[in-house]
Amino acid sequence: MDIQFKNIPGLLADSIKKKPVWWILGTATAIVVVLALRPRPQPVETATVRRMTFEDTITEDGVTRVKEKFIILSPYSGNLVRLSRHAGDSVKKGEPVAFVFWDRETAVPSPANGSILKVFREDAGPIEIGAPIVEVGDPSSLEIVLEMLTADAVKVAPGNPIRIRGWGGADPLAAKVRIVEPQAIMKISGLGVEERRVRVLADIISPREKWKTLGDNFRLECEVIHYRQDGALVIHSGALFRDQEGWSVFRVEKGKAHKTKVQVERRGSTQSMIKSGLAEGDEVIVYPGEQIKEGVRISEL
């Protein structure tokens, strides 16, 4: 029986006029059964294919570090006079930061302009020659240190831009890679796995006024942009799935899913750049489940 669902009210009206009651009841029952057995649309999340700037990024935690630090040591074995200076105090080059009494009281000067970053010894009392007293550095000359997996570090080069988030300010900061160190170091991850990592050093290029509250050894969330392409055809990476030797997506057309092969030029964690197979404005299903197949009706969440 070929029933057009949009004509159901008309069919029932004609049946009431021309057919006996048993036929009317049978027709209504058949319609109810057909409606009940008809596959329901699968709820899916969709995304639009867009023409935009594509960025391939590596996200890694970083820390700030004062570029030049100076640990001031006791010049003699003698008695340290209790310090009157504290962490955060500004100092000028040549200004006394501590006094050590040997055969006479001797001033221990700061070797550079900056601030006292750390106090190793504050109380008065005997002190040995070479014992650390304070650490001095210039907080305005911060650099960023990232320790990246070697597989990621080989993609990074001096000059790559960095977007800094999670530093405490309202807006991201801009930075630029200065050095990718040539030797890896062994680190143990939080899961106890040995990892080989490479130190990447970067400079903040945003105006100092925006990040003047940052200090030494502050944690940052850094996005290293190692590839950028304007005017790229970009889709949500969650729409891609492996199909034999290549990639495919489910494109949405007239409320149904249609499997479509695509060529992927670059695949990132959240966005991917498509070379062919889709057009700007196409709708694709994000994270399609096993129930999504060719021709399946869908409903967008």
C-alpha positions, 0 to 999 in steps of 0.5 A: 500500500503506497500511502502518502503521509501528508494525505492521511487526513484526506484518506480518512475523510474519504474512507468515512464517507464511502467505506464501512466502519471495519474498513475505516478501522483497518486503514487507521490501524495500518497507518498507525503501524506504518508510522510506528515502524518507520525509522526515526531520524537519528539526532546528530550534531552538525557543523558547517564547512567554512572558508577561513584562516586555518591554524595548526597548533601545538598546545603545551604548558609553559612557565615564565623565567627571568632571562638573567638571574644572579645568586649573590653569595657570601664573599667571606666566612663570617657573620651575616647581618640580618637582612633588611631587604625582602623578596620583591624589593627593587635594587640597583646595580652596586646597591648593597643587599646584604652585609657580612662581618669578617674583620670588618663589616662588608657590603655585598652589592647587587650585580644588576638592576632589578628586584630581589626574586628570592631570599635564601638567608635572612636571619643574622648569624654565622655564614660560610663563604659561597653560601647563597644569600639572595637572588636578583633579576629583572622581572620585566625581562621574562622569557617563556620556557616550554618543554615539548615532546620531540615529535612536536618540537620538530615542527616548530621553528624560530619565529613561530607565533605563540598565543598565551592563554590561562595566564590570568588576564582577560585577553591572550598574550602574543609571543614568538619562538626564539630558540628550539634547543638542539638537545632533548632531555628525559622527563617522567610524565605524571603517569610514570612514562619516560618522555623525551622533551625539547626546551623551546624558548620564546619572548613575549611581544605584547606590550609590557603594560598588559603583563606587568603582573607576571613574575618568575616561574608563573604557569601559562597555557601556550598555543604554538602556531606552526602552520597558518593558511588564509582562505582555507576550506576548514571543517570540524576534525570530529567529522572525519573518519577513516574509510579504507585508506582515506578519509570520509565524512557524512554530508547532510543533504535534504535531511539525510546522511550521505557518505562523502570521500574527502582529501585532507591536506592538514588535520588538527586536533579541532579543525582540519583543512580540506583539499577536495570533496566538500564545498563551502557551506556544506553541512557535515555530521560531527562524531557520527556513531555506528547508527549513521549510515548512507541515506539515514534520516537525521535530525540536528540537535 
